[in-house]
Amino acid sequence: MKKILVTGGAGFIGSHLCERLLNEGNEVICADNFFTGSKKNILHLLDNRYFEVIRHDIIKSMLVEVEEIYNLACPASPVHYQYNAIKTIKTNVLGTINMLGLAKRLKARFLQASTSEVYGDPREHPQKETYWGNVNPVGIRSCYDEGKRAAETLTMDYHRQNNVDIKIIRIFNTYGPRMAANDGRVVSNFIVQALKGEDLTVYGDGCQTRAFCYVSDLVDGTVRMMNSKEGFIGPVNLGNPVETPIIEFAHKIINMTGSSSKIVYKPLPQDDPVQRKPDISLAKRELEWSPVVELEEGLKKTIEYFEKSLTFVKKACL
Protein backbone atom coordinates (compact mmCIF):
# COMPACT_ATOMS: atom_id res chain seq x y z
CA MET A 1 0.00 0.00 0.00
CA LYS A 2 1.26 3.46 -0.92
CA LYS A 3 -0.04 6.77 0.36
CA ILE A 4 -0.82 8.92 -2.68
CA LEU A 5 -1.95 12.52 -3.19
CA VAL A 6 -4.06 13.33 -6.27
CA THR A 7 -4.58 17.07 -6.79
CA GLY A 8 -7.68 17.76 -8.86
CA GLY A 9 -8.90 14.39 -7.63
CA ALA A 10 -12.59 15.28 -7.86
CA GLY A 11 -12.30 16.22 -11.52
CA PHE A 12 -13.18 14.13 -14.55
CA ILE A 13 -9.82 12.39 -14.97
CA GLY A 14 -8.78 12.77 -11.33
CA SER A 15 -11.80 10.88 -9.99
CA HIS A 16 -11.14 7.94 -12.31
CA LEU A 17 -7.49 7.97 -11.23
CA CYS A 18 -8.46 7.96 -7.52
CA GLU A 19 -10.76 5.01 -8.17
CA ARG A 20 -8.01 3.07 -9.97
CA LEU A 21 -5.45 3.73 -7.21
CA LEU A 22 -7.88 2.66 -4.49
CA ASN A 23 -8.74 -0.51 -6.41
CA GLU A 24 -5.03 -1.32 -6.45
CA GLY A 25 -4.97 -1.19 -2.64
CA ASN A 26 -3.50 2.26 -2.04
CA GLU A 27 -4.41 4.99 0.41
CA VAL A 28 -5.50 8.08 -1.54
CA ILE A 29 -5.81 11.73 -0.53
CA CYS A 30 -7.92 13.72 -2.99
CA ALA A 31 -7.26 17.48 -2.93
CA ASP A 32 -9.62 19.72 -4.90
CA ASN A 33 -10.96 23.28 -4.68
CA PHE A 34 -14.15 22.14 -6.48
CA PHE A 35 -14.07 24.88 -9.11
CA THR A 36 -14.48 22.34 -11.90
CA GLY A 37 -14.29 19.19 -9.79
CA SER A 38 -17.52 17.78 -8.39
CA LYS A 39 -18.42 15.88 -5.24
CA LYS A 40 -20.69 13.61 -7.28
CA ASN A 41 -17.59 12.33 -9.13
CA ILE A 42 -16.19 10.88 -5.90
CA LEU A 43 -19.38 10.17 -3.97
CA HIS A 44 -19.04 6.43 -4.54
CA LEU A 45 -15.53 6.48 -3.03
CA LEU A 46 -16.39 8.19 0.27
CA ASP A 47 -17.20 4.95 2.11
CA ASN A 48 -13.70 3.63 1.41
CA ARG A 49 -11.71 4.06 4.64
CA TYR A 50 -8.53 4.53 2.62
CA PHE A 51 -9.93 7.55 0.79
CA GLU A 52 -9.70 11.09 2.16
CA VAL A 53 -10.96 14.34 0.61
CA ILE A 54 -9.46 17.74 1.36
CA ARG A 55 -10.94 20.96 0.00
CA HIS A 56 -7.78 22.80 -0.95
CA ASP A 57 -6.46 25.14 -3.63
CA ILE A 58 -2.87 24.24 -4.53
CA ILE A 59 -2.05 27.92 -5.02
CA LYS A 60 -1.62 27.72 -1.24
CA SER A 61 0.94 25.37 0.29
CA MET A 62 -0.17 22.02 1.64
CA LEU A 63 1.15 19.78 4.41
CA VAL A 64 0.48 16.06 4.00
CA GLU A 65 2.64 12.95 4.22
CA VAL A 66 2.62 10.92 0.99
CA GLU A 67 4.91 8.84 -1.20
CA GLU A 68 3.55 9.89 -4.60
CA ILE A 69 1.93 13.03 -5.97
CA TYR A 70 -0.19 13.15 -9.12
CA ASN A 71 -0.57 16.86 -9.98
CA LEU A 72 -3.76 17.12 -12.06
CA ALA A 73 -5.20 20.31 -10.54
CA CYS A 74 -6.13 22.85 -13.24
CA PRO A 75 -9.24 23.65 -15.30
CA ALA A 76 -8.74 21.94 -18.67
CA SER A 77 -11.49 23.28 -20.91
CA PRO A 78 -11.32 26.72 -22.57
CA VAL A 79 -14.65 27.77 -21.03
CA HIS A 80 -13.32 27.16 -17.53
CA TYR A 81 -9.67 28.15 -17.81
CA GLN A 82 -10.53 31.41 -19.60
CA TYR A 83 -13.12 32.29 -16.93
CA ASN A 84 -10.28 33.43 -14.67
CA ALA A 85 -7.12 33.41 -16.75
CA ILE A 86 -4.92 34.80 -13.96
CA LYS A 87 -6.10 32.09 -11.56
CA THR A 88 -5.41 29.47 -14.23
CA ILE A 89 -1.79 30.47 -14.73
CA LYS A 90 -1.34 30.82 -10.96
CA THR A 91 -2.52 27.22 -10.59
CA ASN A 92 -0.03 26.08 -13.21
CA VAL A 93 2.90 28.07 -11.81
CA LEU A 94 2.40 28.69 -8.08
CA GLY A 95 0.44 25.48 -7.63
CA THR A 96 3.09 23.40 -9.36
CA ILE A 97 5.83 25.07 -7.29
CA ASN A 98 3.95 24.20 -4.10
CA MET A 99 3.46 20.57 -5.11
CA LEU A 100 7.07 20.21 -6.25
CA GLY A 101 8.23 21.74 -2.97
CA LEU A 102 6.13 19.14 -1.15
CA ALA A 103 7.64 16.36 -3.25
CA LYS A 104 11.13 17.70 -2.52
CA ARG A 105 10.52 17.75 1.25
CA LEU A 106 8.96 14.27 1.31
CA LYS A 107 11.28 12.75 -1.30
CA ALA A 108 8.06 11.68 -3.06
CA ARG A 109 7.74 10.77 -6.71
CA PHE A 110 5.93 13.55 -8.59
CA LEU A 111 3.89 13.26 -11.80
CA GLN A 112 2.99 16.43 -13.67
CA ALA A 113 -0.11 16.19 -15.85
CA SER A 114 0.72 18.39 -18.82
CA THR A 115 -1.24 18.65 -22.04
CA SER A 116 -1.12 18.40 -25.82
CA GLU A 117 -1.89 22.14 -25.74
CA VAL A 118 1.85 22.72 -25.24
CA TYR A 119 2.11 21.98 -28.98
CA GLY A 120 -0.32 24.82 -29.78
CA ASP A 121 -1.55 24.85 -33.38
CA PRO A 122 1.11 22.36 -34.49
CA ARG A 123 3.22 22.61 -37.62
CA GLU A 124 4.39 19.03 -37.08
CA HIS A 125 1.94 16.19 -37.56
CA PRO A 126 1.57 13.87 -35.73
CA GLN A 127 3.12 15.49 -32.68
CA LYS A 128 6.20 13.92 -31.12
CA GLU A 129 7.54 14.80 -27.70
CA THR A 130 10.57 16.38 -29.35
CA TYR A 131 8.39 19.02 -31.05
CA TRP A 132 8.64 22.38 -29.25
CA GLY A 133 5.24 23.64 -30.35
CA ASN A 134 3.60 26.66 -31.96
CA VAL A 135 1.93 28.54 -29.11
CA ASN A 136 0.66 32.12 -29.06
CA PRO A 137 2.10 33.55 -25.80
CA VAL A 138 -0.34 36.48 -25.73
CA GLY A 139 -3.52 34.74 -26.91
CA ILE A 140 -6.66 33.96 -24.95
CA ARG A 141 -5.57 30.33 -24.49
CA SER A 142 -2.06 31.14 -23.29
CA CYS A 143 -3.00 31.12 -19.58
CA TYR A 144 -3.41 27.36 -20.02
CA ASP A 145 -1.00 26.60 -22.89
CA GLU A 146 1.90 28.65 -21.56
CA GLY A 147 0.94 27.80 -17.99
CA LYS A 148 1.42 24.11 -18.70
CA ARG A 149 4.66 24.80 -20.55
CA ALA A 150 5.89 26.69 -17.48
CA ALA A 151 4.77 23.80 -15.26
CA GLU A 152 6.89 21.42 -17.34
CA THR A 153 9.85 23.80 -17.01
CA LEU A 154 9.45 23.97 -13.23
CA THR A 155 9.17 20.20 -12.99
CA MET A 156 12.37 19.70 -14.96
CA ASP A 157 14.21 22.39 -12.94
CA TYR A 158 13.23 20.81 -9.62
CA HIS A 159 14.57 17.54 -10.98
CA ARG A 160 17.85 19.01 -12.21
CA GLN A 161 18.47 21.34 -9.25
CA ASN A 162 16.93 19.43 -6.34
CA ASN A 163 16.95 15.85 -7.64
CA VAL A 164 13.17 15.50 -7.29
CA ASP A 165 11.94 12.20 -8.77
CA ILE A 166 9.63 13.38 -11.56
CA LYS A 167 7.45 12.16 -14.41
CA ILE A 168 5.73 14.27 -17.09
CA ILE A 169 2.79 13.23 -19.26
CA ARG A 170 1.13 15.19 -22.06
CA ILE A 171 -2.57 14.39 -22.17
CA PHE A 172 -4.45 14.51 -25.47
CA ASN A 173 -8.24 14.77 -25.88
CA THR A 174 -9.82 12.47 -23.30
CA TYR A 175 -13.49 11.61 -22.90
CA GLY A 176 -15.77 9.37 -20.85
CA PRO A 177 -18.24 9.34 -17.95
CA ARG A 178 -18.01 12.20 -15.42
CA MET A 179 -17.16 14.80 -18.03
CA ALA A 180 -18.83 18.10 -17.14
CA ALA A 181 -21.81 18.84 -19.37
CA ASN A 182 -20.89 22.53 -19.50
CA ASP A 183 -17.16 22.25 -20.14
CA GLY A 184 -17.48 23.47 -23.73
CA ARG A 185 -15.40 20.68 -25.27
CA VAL A 186 -16.45 18.86 -28.38
CA VAL A 187 -17.43 15.47 -26.91
CA SER A 188 -19.65 16.82 -24.14
CA ASN A 189 -20.99 19.60 -26.38
CA PHE A 190 -22.08 17.25 -29.15
CA ILE A 191 -23.55 14.57 -26.88
CA VAL A 192 -25.55 17.01 -24.74
CA GLN A 193 -26.79 18.93 -27.79
CA ALA A 194 -27.79 15.70 -29.54
CA LEU A 195 -29.61 14.31 -26.49
CA LYS A 196 -31.52 17.58 -26.11
CA GLY A 197 -32.37 17.67 -29.83
CA GLU A 198 -30.46 20.93 -30.26
CA ASP A 199 -28.28 21.87 -33.23
CA LEU A 200 -24.73 20.54 -33.01
CA THR A 201 -22.28 23.45 -33.06
CA VAL A 202 -19.29 22.88 -35.33
CA TYR A 203 -16.63 25.58 -35.16
CA GLY A 204 -14.83 26.30 -38.43
CA ASP A 205 -15.47 24.06 -41.44
CA GLY A 206 -15.35 20.84 -39.41
CA CYS A 207 -12.26 19.57 -41.22
CA GLN A 208 -10.06 20.12 -38.16
CA THR A 209 -9.14 16.88 -36.43
CA ARG A 210 -8.91 15.50 -32.91
CA ALA A 211 -7.79 12.17 -31.47
CA PHE A 212 -10.11 10.88 -28.74
CA CYS A 213 -8.81 8.69 -25.90
CA TYR A 214 -11.17 6.96 -23.48
CA VAL A 215 -10.56 7.85 -19.84
CA SER A 216 -9.70 4.32 -18.63
CA ASP A 217 -6.93 4.12 -21.24
CA LEU A 218 -5.57 7.50 -20.19
CA VAL A 219 -5.60 6.54 -16.50
CA ASP A 220 -3.81 3.28 -17.30
CA GLY A 221 -1.07 5.18 -19.12
CA THR A 222 -0.80 7.67 -16.27
CA VAL A 223 -0.34 4.95 -13.63
CA ARG A 224 2.16 3.12 -15.85
CA MET A 225 4.14 6.34 -16.17
CA MET A 226 4.19 6.92 -12.42
CA ASN A 227 5.41 3.35 -11.91
CA SER A 228 7.90 3.42 -14.79
CA LYS A 229 11.59 2.83 -14.29
CA GLU A 230 13.74 5.44 -12.62
CA GLY A 231 15.40 7.66 -15.20
CA PHE A 232 12.49 7.69 -17.63
CA ILE A 233 10.96 11.06 -16.84
CA GLY A 234 9.26 12.03 -20.09
CA PRO A 235 7.56 14.03 -21.27
CA VAL A 236 5.50 11.30 -22.88
CA ASN A 237 2.37 11.64 -25.02
CA LEU A 238 -0.74 9.84 -23.78
CA GLY A 239 -3.59 9.82 -26.26
CA ASN A 240 -5.26 7.90 -29.04
CA PRO A 241 -3.43 8.11 -32.38
CA VAL A 242 -6.63 7.53 -34.37
CA GLU A 243 -7.47 10.89 -35.92
CA THR A 244 -11.09 11.95 -36.47
CA PRO A 245 -12.39 15.01 -38.39
CA ILE A 246 -14.83 17.01 -36.27
CA ILE A 247 -17.59 16.93 -38.90
CA GLU A 248 -17.34 13.13 -39.08
CA PHE A 249 -17.46 12.99 -35.29
CA ALA A 250 -20.62 15.14 -35.25
CA HIS A 251 -22.41 12.76 -37.64
CA LYS A 252 -21.29 9.79 -35.49
CA ILE A 253 -22.83 11.34 -32.37
CA ILE A 254 -26.10 12.08 -34.17
CA ASN A 255 -26.29 8.48 -35.40
CA MET A 256 -25.40 6.93 -32.04
CA THR A 257 -27.93 9.02 -30.11
CA GLY A 258 -30.66 8.67 -32.73
CA SER A 259 -31.02 12.44 -32.62
CA SER A 260 -32.82 14.65 -35.11
CA SER A 261 -30.29 17.42 -34.50
CA LYS A 262 -28.86 19.39 -37.39
CA ILE A 263 -25.33 20.73 -37.72
CA VAL A 264 -24.64 24.47 -37.64
CA TYR A 265 -21.32 26.18 -38.28
CA LYS A 266 -19.73 28.98 -36.27
CA PRO A 267 -16.36 30.78 -36.59
CA LEU A 268 -13.30 28.93 -35.30
CA PRO A 269 -12.16 30.31 -31.91
CA GLN A 270 -8.85 32.16 -31.69
CA ASP A 271 -5.78 29.88 -31.65
CA ASP A 272 -7.89 26.71 -31.88
CA PRO A 273 -5.62 23.92 -33.24
CA VAL A 274 -6.41 22.68 -36.74
CA GLN A 275 -4.81 19.26 -36.24
CA ARG A 276 -4.16 17.20 -33.15
CA LYS A 277 -2.79 13.67 -33.15
CA PRO A 278 -0.20 12.13 -30.83
CA ASP A 279 2.77 10.06 -31.84
CA ILE A 280 2.75 7.45 -29.06
CA SER A 281 5.87 5.51 -30.11
CA LEU A 282 7.61 6.50 -26.87
CA ALA A 283 4.71 5.32 -24.68
CA LYS A 284 4.55 2.04 -26.57
CA ARG A 285 8.26 1.45 -26.15
CA GLU A 286 8.82 2.62 -22.55
CA LEU A 287 5.43 1.94 -20.94
CA GLU A 288 4.16 -0.88 -23.17
CA TRP A 289 1.02 1.23 -23.42
CA SER A 290 -1.47 1.97 -26.16
CA PRO A 291 -5.23 2.61 -26.07
CA VAL A 292 -7.50 -0.44 -26.20
CA VAL A 293 -11.00 1.08 -26.05
CA GLU A 294 -12.50 1.67 -29.49
CA LEU A 295 -14.18 5.03 -30.12
CA GLU A 296 -17.71 3.64 -30.50
CA GLU A 297 -17.38 1.52 -27.35
CA GLY A 298 -16.22 4.52 -25.33
CA LEU A 299 -18.85 6.83 -26.80
CA LYS A 300 -21.61 4.35 -25.93
CA LYS A 301 -20.60 4.48 -22.24
CA THR A 302 -20.26 8.26 -22.34
CA ILE A 303 -23.66 8.75 -23.97
CA GLU A 304 -25.26 6.46 -21.35
CA TYR A 305 -23.67 8.58 -18.62
CA PHE A 306 -25.04 11.84 -20.06
CA GLU A 307 -28.48 10.29 -20.62
CA LYS A 308 -28.67 9.43 -16.91
CA SER A 309 -27.28 12.82 -15.87
CA LEU A 310 -29.73 14.79 -18.01
CA THR A 311 -32.65 12.61 -16.85
CA PHE A 312 -31.71 13.27 -13.22
CA VAL A 313 -31.50 17.03 -13.82
CA LYS A 314 -34.85 17.00 -15.62
CA LYS A 315 -36.56 15.14 -12.74
CA ALA A 316 -34.98 17.45 -10.17
CA CYS A 317 -36.43 20.47 -11.98
CA LEU A 318 -40.00 19.10 -12.01
C-alpha positions as CSV (number, residue, x, y, z in Angstrom):
1,M,0.0,0.0,0.0
2,K,1.3,3.5,-0.9
3,K,0.0,6.8,0.4
4,I,-0.8,8.9,-2.7
5,L,-2.0,12.5,-3.2
6,V,-4.1,13.3,-6.3
7,T,-4.6,17.1,-6.8
8,G,-7.7,17.8,-8.9
9,G,-8.9,14.4,-7.6
10,A,-12.6,15.3,-7.9
11,G,-12.3,16.2,-11.5
12,F,-13.2,14.1,-14.6
13,I,-9.8,12.4,-15.0
14,G,-8.8,12.8,-11.3
15,S,-11.8,10.9,-10.0
16,H,-11.1,7.9,-12.3
17,L,-7.5,8.0,-11.2
18,C,-8.5,8.0,-7.5
19,E,-10.8,5.0,-8.2
20,R,-8.0,3.1,-10.0
21,L,-5.5,3.7,-7.2
22,L,-7.9,2.7,-4.5
23,N,-8.7,-0.5,-6.4
24,E,-5.0,-1.3,-6.4
25,G,-5.0,-1.2,-2.6
26,N,-3.5,2.3,-2.0
27,E,-4.4,5.0,0.4
28,V,-5.5,8.1,-1.5
29,I,-5.8,11.7,-0.5
30,C,-7.9,13.7,-3.0
31,A,-7.3,17.5,-2.9
32,D,-9.6,19.7,-4.9
33,N,-11.0,23.3,-4.7
34,F,-14.1,22.1,-6.5
35,F,-14.1,24.9,-9.1
36,T,-14.5,22.3,-11.9
37,G,-14.3,19.2,-9.8
38,S,-17.5,17.8,-8.4
39,K,-18.4,15.9,-5.2
40,K,-20.7,13.6,-7.3
41,N,-17.6,12.3,-9.1
42,I,-16.2,10.9,-5.9
43,L,-19.4,10.2,-4.0
44,H,-19.0,6.4,-4.5
45,L,-15.5,6.5,-3.0
46,L,-16.4,8.2,0.3
47,D,-17.2,5.0,2.1
48,N,-13.7,3.6,1.4
49,R,-11.7,4.1,4.6
50,Y,-8.5,4.5,2.6
51,F,-9.9,7.6,0.8
52,E,-9.7,11.1,2.2
53,V,-11.0,14.3,0.6
54,I,-9.5,17.7,1.4
55,R,-10.9,21.0,0.0
56,H,-7.8,22.8,-1.0
57,D,-6.5,25.1,-3.6
58,I,-2.9,24.2,-4.5
59,I,-2.0,27.9,-5.0
60,K,-1.6,27.7,-1.2
61,S,0.9,25.4,0.3
62,M,-0.2,22.0,1.6
63,L,1.2,19.8,4.4
64,V,0.5,16.1,4.0
65,E,2.6,13.0,4.2
66,V,2.6,10.9,1.0
67,E,4.9,8.8,-1.2
68,E,3.5,9.9,-4.6
69,I,1.9,13.0,-6.0
70,Y,-0.2,13.1,-9.1
71,N,-0.6,16.9,-10.0
72,L,-3.8,17.1,-12.1
73,A,-5.2,20.3,-10.5
74,C,-6.1,22.8,-13.2
75,P,-9.2,23.7,-15.3
76,A,-8.7,21.9,-18.7
77,S,-11.5,23.3,-20.9
78,P,-11.3,26.7,-22.6
79,V,-14.6,27.8,-21.0
80,H,-13.3,27.2,-17.5
81,Y,-9.7,28.1,-17.8
82,Q,-10.5,31.4,-19.6
83,Y,-13.1,32.3,-16.9
84,N,-10.3,33.4,-14.7
85,A,-7.1,33.4,-16.7
86,I,-4.9,34.8,-14.0
87,K,-6.1,32.1,-11.6
88,T,-5.4,29.5,-14.2
89,I,-1.8,30.5,-14.7
90,K,-1.3,30.8,-11.0
91,T,-2.5,27.2,-10.6
92,N,0.0,26.1,-13.2
93,V,2.9,28.1,-11.8
94,L,2.4,28.7,-8.1
95,G,0.4,25.5,-7.6
96,T,3.1,23.4,-9.4
97,I,5.8,25.1,-7.3
98,N,4.0,24.2,-4.1
99,M,3.5,20.6,-5.1
100,L,7.1,20.2,-6.3
101,G,8.2,21.7,-3.0
102,L,6.1,19.1,-1.1
103,A,7.6,16.4,-3.3
104,K,11.1,17.7,-2.5
105,R,10.5,17.7,1.2
106,L,9.0,14.3,1.3
107,K,11.3,12.8,-1.3
108,A,8.1,11.7,-3.1
109,R,7.7,10.8,-6.7
110,F,5.9,13.6,-8.6
111,L,3.9,13.3,-11.8
112,Q,3.0,16.4,-13.7
113,A,-0.1,16.2,-15.8
114,S,0.7,18.4,-18.8
115,T,-1.2,18.7,-22.0
116,S,-1.1,18.4,-25.8
117,E,-1.9,22.1,-25.7
118,V,1.8,22.7,-25.2
119,Y,2.1,22.0,-29.0
120,G,-0.3,24.8,-29.8
121,D,-1.5,24.9,-33.4
122,P,1.1,22.4,-34.5
123,R,3.2,22.6,-37.6
124,E,4.4,19.0,-37.1
125,H,1.9,16.2,-37.6
126,P,1.6,13.9,-35.7
127,Q,3.1,15.5,-32.7
128,K,6.2,13.9,-31.1
129,E,7.5,14.8,-27.7
130,T,10.6,16.4,-29.4
131,Y,8.4,19.0,-31.1
132,W,8.6,22.4,-29.3
133,G,5.2,23.6,-30.3
134,N,3.6,26.7,-32.0
135,V,1.9,28.5,-29.1
136,N,0.7,32.1,-29.1
137,P,2.1,33.5,-25.8
138,V,-0.3,36.5,-25.7
139,G,-3.5,34.7,-26.9
140,I,-6.7,34.0,-24.9
141,R,-5.6,30.3,-24.5
142,S,-2.1,31.1,-23.3
143,C,-3.0,31.1,-19.6
144,Y,-3.4,27.4,-20.0
145,D,-1.0,26.6,-22.9
146,E,1.9,28.6,-21.6
147,G,0.9,27.8,-18.0
148,K,1.4,24.1,-18.7
149,R,4.7,24.8,-20.5
150,A,5.9,26.7,-17.5
151,A,4.8,23.8,-15.3
152,E,6.9,21.4,-17.3
153,T,9.9,23.8,-17.0
154,L,9.5,24.0,-13.2
155,T,9.2,20.2,-13.0
156,M,12.4,19.7,-15.0
157,D,14.2,22.4,-12.9
158,Y,13.2,20.8,-9.6
159,H,14.6,17.5,-11.0
160,R,17.9,19.0,-12.2
161,Q,18.5,21.3,-9.3
162,N,16.9,19.4,-6.3
163,N,17.0,15.9,-7.6
164,V,13.2,15.5,-7.3
165,D,11.9,12.2,-8.8
166,I,9.6,13.4,-11.6
167,K,7.4,12.2,-14.4
168,I,5.7,14.3,-17.1
169,I,2.8,13.2,-19.3
170,R,1.1,15.2,-22.1
171,I,-2.6,14.4,-22.2
172,F,-4.4,14.5,-25.5
173,N,-8.2,14.8,-25.9
174,T,-9.8,12.5,-23.3
175,Y,-13.5,11.6,-22.9
176,G,-15.8,9.4,-20.8
177,P,-18.2,9.3,-17.9
178,R,-18.0,12.2,-15.4
179,M,-17.2,14.8,-18.0
180,A,-18.8,18.1,-17.1
181,A,-21.8,18.8,-19.4
182,N,-20.9,22.5,-19.5
183,D,-17.2,22.3,-20.1
184,G,-17.5,23.5,-23.7
185,R,-15.4,20.7,-25.3
186,V,-16.5,18.9,-28.4
187,V,-17.4,15.5,-26.9
188,S,-19.7,16.8,-24.1
189,N,-21.0,19.6,-26.4
190,F,-22.1,17.3,-29.2
191,I,-23.6,14.6,-26.9
192,V,-25.5,17.0,-24.7
193,Q,-26.8,18.9,-27.8
194,A,-27.8,15.7,-29.5
195,L,-29.6,14.3,-26.5
196,K,-31.5,17.6,-26.1
197,G,-32.4,17.7,-29.8
198,E,-30.5,20.9,-30.3
199,D,-28.3,21.9,-33.2
200,L,-24.7,20.5,-33.0
201,T,-22.3,23.4,-33.1
202,V,-19.3,22.9,-35.3
203,Y,-16.6,25.6,-35.2
204,G,-14.8,26.3,-38.4
205,D,-15.5,24.1,-41.4
206,G,-15.3,20.8,-39.4
207,C,-12.3,19.6,-41.2
208,Q,-10.1,20.1,-38.2
209,T,-9.1,16.9,-36.4
210,R,-8.9,15.5,-32.9
211,A,-7.8,12.2,-31.5
212,F,-10.1,10.9,-28.7
213,C,-8.8,8.7,-25.9
214,Y,-11.2,7.0,-23.5
215,V,-10.6,7.9,-19.8
216,S,-9.7,4.3,-18.6
217,D,-6.9,4.1,-21.2
218,L,-5.6,7.5,-20.2
219,V,-5.6,6.5,-16.5
220,D,-3.8,3.3,-17.3
221,G,-1.1,5.2,-19.1
222,T,-0.8,7.7,-16.3
223,V,-0.3,4.9,-13.6
224,R,2.2,3.1,-15.8
225,M,4.1,6.3,-16.2
226,M,4.2,6.9,-12.4
227,N,5.4,3.4,-11.9
228,S,7.9,3.4,-14.8
229,K,11.6,2.8,-14.3
230,E,13.7,5.4,-12.6
231,G,15.4,7.7,-15.2
232,F,12.5,7.7,-17.6
233,I,11.0,11.1,-16.8
234,G,9.3,12.0,-20.1
235,P,7.6,14.0,-21.3
236,V,5.5,11.3,-22.9
237,N,2.4,11.6,-25.0
238,L,-0.7,9.8,-23.8
239,G,-3.6,9.8,-26.3
240,N,-5.3,7.9,-29.0
241,P,-3.4,8.1,-32.4
242,V,-6.6,7.5,-34.4
243,E,-7.5,10.9,-35.9
244,T,-11.1,11.9,-36.5
245,P,-12.4,15.0,-38.4
246,I,-14.8,17.0,-36.3
247,I,-17.6,16.9,-38.9
248,E,-17.3,13.1,-39.1
249,F,-17.5,13.0,-35.3
250,A,-20.6,15.1,-35.3
251,H,-22.4,12.8,-37.6
252,K,-21.3,9.8,-35.5
253,I,-22.8,11.3,-32.4
254,I,-26.1,12.1,-34.2
255,N,-26.3,8.5,-35.4
256,M,-25.4,6.9,-32.0
257,T,-27.9,9.0,-30.1
258,G,-30.7,8.7,-32.7
259,S,-31.0,12.4,-32.6
260,S,-32.8,14.7,-35.1
261,S,-30.3,17.4,-34.5
262,K,-28.9,19.4,-37.4
263,I,-25.3,20.7,-37.7
264,V,-24.6,24.5,-37.6
265,Y,-21.3,26.2,-38.3
266,K,-19.7,29.0,-36.3
267,P,-16.4,30.8,-36.6
268,L,-13.3,28.9,-35.3
269,P,-12.2,30.3,-31.9
270,Q,-8.8,32.2,-31.7
271,D,-5.8,29.9,-31.7
272,D,-7.9,26.7,-31.9
273,P,-5.6,23.9,-33.2
274,V,-6.4,22.7,-36.7
275,Q,-4.8,19.3,-36.2
276,R,-4.2,17.2,-33.2
277,K,-2.8,13.7,-33.2
278,P,-0.2,12.1,-30.8
279,D,2.8,10.1,-31.8
280,I,2.8,7.4,-29.1
281,S,5.9,5.5,-30.1
282,L,7.6,6.5,-26.9
283,A,4.7,5.3,-24.7
284,K,4.5,2.0,-26.6
285,R,8.3,1.5,-26.1
286,E,8.8,2.6,-22.6
287,L,5.4,1.9,-20.9
288,E,4.2,-0.9,-23.2
289,W,1.0,1.2,-23.4
290,S,-1.5,2.0,-26.2
291,P,-5.2,2.6,-26.1
292,V,-7.5,-0.4,-26.2
293,V,-11.0,1.1,-26.1
294,E,-12.5,1.7,-29.5
295,L,-14.2,5.0,-30.1
296,E,-17.7,3.6,-30.5
297,E,-17.4,1.5,-27.4
298,G,-16.2,4.5,-25.3
299,L,-18.8,6.8,-26.8
300,K,-21.6,4.4,-25.9
301,K,-20.6,4.5,-22.2
302,T,-20.3,8.3,-22.3
303,I,-23.7,8.7,-24.0
304,E,-25.3,6.5,-21.4
305,Y,-23.7,8.6,-18.6
306,F,-25.0,11.8,-20.1
307,E,-28.5,10.3,-20.6
308,K,-28.7,9.4,-16.9
309,S,-27.3,12.8,-15.9
310,L,-29.7,14.8,-18.0
311,T,-32.7,12.6,-16.8
312,F,-31.7,13.3,-13.2
313,V,-31.5,17.0,-13.8
314,K,-34.9,17.0,-15.6
315,K,-36.6,15.1,-12.7
316,A,-35.0,17.5,-10.2
317,C,-36.4,20.5,-12.0
318,L,-40.0,19.1,-12.0
